[in-house]
Amino acid sequence: MSKMGPSRVGLGVVLGAAAGIGLFYFFYKQKRKKSWWRGSSRGPNAWSLHNALGSQEYTDIIQPHNQVPLRQGPIEGGDSSPHTSFLTREEQAEVLNRLDFVLKSLIELRHEVEELRNSLQGLAGEIVGEVRSHLEDSQKAVRRKRFAFPRERSDSAGSSSIYFTASSGTVNTDDGESEGGYTTANAESDYDRESDKESEEEEDENSCDTVRTARRDSLDLVNEDEATLTFDSAAEEELGQLLQQADQLHSGNDQEKEEGFQLLLNNKLVYSGKEEFLWRLARAHSDMYEITDDVEEKKSYAADGKAEAERALQMGGQIAECHQWYAVLCGQNSEHETIQKRIQAGHMFKKHVDEAIALKPDDPKSFYLLGRWCYQVSHLGWLERKTASALYEDPPTATVQDALQNFLKVENLSAGFSKAGRVYIAKCYRELGNSSAATHWLTLASELPVITKEDAESNKEIEEMLAVSEP
């Protein structure tokens, strides 16, 4: 009994100590678990996510991930009562870390997308600038054949500035300067002084050579005004070739006139500020008026051509052809108008034909137009004469003899100028009672070739008049 006593006492002490340590560990674990859960919702990962994003973005992104399946099961608490537990601490930390990584990736992706968008905008601006400069260079290259570029004066100007700086004594050194601009040399040797003098003399000689070179370069420079004149002369030469081609197409058949109209229309944006170009474009509209048979197209061509002629007249009105074709287009517009507007158009017709004759008195086209006007006025009806008298204090008057004199003037200036002109001469002689002269001019008219639609109509009139004149 005495031997077993101390061993049993030692065993009891050990078991009691073990039970006390176990109980202490259990309560400590439960306390740590409760304190961690209170602060887990505001842990470092959650705060980093909340700070990285706005409140709304944080709520929208974190809410779907919070619905994680919970681990169900009874766990004995301090009061031995079962309750429901969330994820473990390690699992929650892993979920939050993954969400943090995803959100950081989204933020980086958004920054990269913004950088990419900015770089694409800059690249688009550079492409537009390069394309624009390329188009400008190509247009300049097309519109000039030879352009003298002056040589740059950067080298000579820089050398001259060096020369004048050295002569004024403003060269700086690290040792300090005297008032004349020369470096003080109290500590220099005689050899250093001699070498400095030699270098200064060499600099003076080089500067003098530079000045002489600059003078020679200035003599070789091309005057900017002369270069501009060269550029303008090249553009004027190209315009002259275009107008010459348009004139050749105008004197051809209907197909060639259509080609001339399209040629001028394609170059309207380039030469719309040139009076010589505009009146030819108006003439081309008049040609298209004569070619087409559709009434609406005729009205459109006449209206557009008249507008082009008006723009040409607004630039000075010192070109006879501008007045000629404005008069023609006024007449073509009036063919689809009322009597009153036709009388007004006839008044404008006569006014601009007279101005064309004053500007260019040897142009057969103007006298042909004046002959046509006189012939039509001489055949006005009673209603048209009354309308003209009501519109103007001095209504237009003309006779068949006036028309004949103008048509004969055309033949004197340019024999065979128009097949229709010779037909009108024959008409005038027939109305004046000279049948033999009328037959003679019909014969002369039949000898001219049929090129235009007007020539074909004149040819039909010749056949009808010759058939009537035969006994």
Residue pairs with C-beta under 8 A, 6 or more apart in sequence:
27 78
30 77
30 78
36 89
37 86
40 89
40 92
43 93
43 96
45 93
45 96
45 97
45 99
45 100
46 96
48 100
49 58
49 62
49 96
49 99
49 100
49 103
50 58
52 103
52 104
52 107
53 61
53 103
53 107
61 99
61 102
61 103
62 99
65 95
65 99
68 87
68 95
70 84
70 85
70 86
70 87
71 85
71 86
71 87
71 88
72 84
73 85
74 82
74 83
75 82
75 83
75 85
76 82
77 83
86 92
87 95
143 231
143 234
143 235
143 238
144 230
144 231
144 234
144 235
145 234
145 237
146 230
146 234
147 227
147 230
147 231
147 234
148 222
148 226
148 227
148 230
149 222
149 227
150 221
150 222
150 224
150 227
151 217
151 220
151 221
153 214
153 217
153 218
153 221
156 210
156 213
156 214
156 217
157 214
159 206
159 207
159 210
159 211
159 213
159 214
160 207
160 210
160 211
160 214
162 203
162 207
162 210
163 204
163 207
163 208
163 210
163 211
165 171
166 200
166 203
166 204
166 207
167 204
167 207
168 181
169 180
169 181
169 182
170 181
171 181
173 183
175 183
175 184
175 185
176 183
176 184
177 183
177 184
178 184
183 196
185 192
185 193
185 196
188 196
239 271
239 274
239 276
239 277
242 263
242 267
242 271
242 277
243 276
243 277
243 280
245 260
245 263
246 260
246 263
246 264
246 280
246 284
247 280
248 256
248 260
249 256
249 257
249 259
249 260
249 263
250 256
250 257
250 260
250 280
250 283
250 284
250 287
252 260
252 451
253 451
253 452
254 291
254 452
254 453
257 284
257 287
257 288
257 291
257 452
258 287
258 288
258 291
260 284
260 287
261 284
261 285
261 287
261 288
264 277
264 280
264 281
264 284
265 281
265 284
267 277
268 277
268 281
271 277
272 278
272 311
273 315
275 312
275 315
275 316
275 319
275 322
276 319
278 308
278 309
278 311
278 312
278 315
278 322
279 308
279 309
279 312
279 319
279 321
279 322
279 325
280 321
281 305
281 308
282 305
282 306
282 308
282 309
282 312
282 322
282 325
282 326
282 329
283 305
283 321
283 325
284 305
285 301
285 302
285 304
285 305
285 308
285 329
286 301
286 302
286 305
286 325
286 328
286 329
286 332
288 297
288 301
289 298
289 301
289 302
289 305
289 329
289 332
290 452
290 453
290 454
291 453
292 298
292 301
295 336
298 332
298 336
299 333
299 336
302 329
302 332
302 333
303 333
305 325
305 329
305 332
306 326
306 329
306 330
306 333
309 322
309 325
309 326
309 329
310 326
312 319
312 322
312 326
313 322
313 323
313 326
317 323
317 355
318 359
319 359
320 355
320 356
320 357
320 359
320 360
320 363
320 366
321 356
323 352
323 353
323 355
323 356
323 359
324 352
324 353
324 356
324 363
324 365
324 366
324 369
326 352
327 348
327 349
327 350
327 351
327 352
327 353
327 356
327 369
328 369
330 345
330 348
330 349
330 352
331 345
331 346
331 349
333 345
334 341
334 342
334 344
334 345
334 346
335 342
337 345
339 383
339 384
339 387
340 387
340 391
342 384
343 384
343 387
343 388
343 391
344 391
346 373
346 376
346 377
346 396
347 391
347 392
347 396
349 369
349 373
350 370
350 373
350 396
353 366
353 369
353 370
353 373
354 370
356 363
356 365
356 366
356 369
357 363
357 366
357 367
357 370
360 366
362 413
363 413
364 409
364 410
364 413
364 414
364 417
365 417
367 406
367 407
367 409
367 410
367 413
368 406
368 407
368 410
368 417
368 418
368 421
370 406
371 403
371 404
371 405
371 406
371 407
371 409
371 410
371 421
371 424
372 403
372 424
373 398
374 398
374 399
374 400
374 402
374 403
374 406
375 398
375 400
375 403
375 424
375 427
375 428
377 396
377 397
377 398
378 398
378 399
378 400
378 402
378 403
380 388
385 395
388 395
388 396
389 395
400 428
400 431
400 432
401 428
401 432
403 424
403 428
404 425
404 428
404 429
404 432
407 421
407 422
407 424
407 425
407 428
408 425
410 417
410 418
410 421
411 417
411 421
411 422
411 425
416 422
416 448
419 445
419 448
419 450
419 454
419 455
419 458
419 459
420 454
420 455
420 457
420 458
422 441
422 442
422 444
422 445
422 448
423 441
423 442
423 445
423 458
423 461
423 462
423 465
425 441
426 437
426 438
426 439
426 440
426 441
426 442
426 445
426 462
426 465
427 438
427 465
429 435
429 437
429 438
429 441
430 438
430 465
430 469
435 469
438 465
438 469
439 466
439 469
442 462
442 465
442 466
442 469
445 458
445 462
446 459
446 462
446 466
448 455
449 455
450 456
450 459
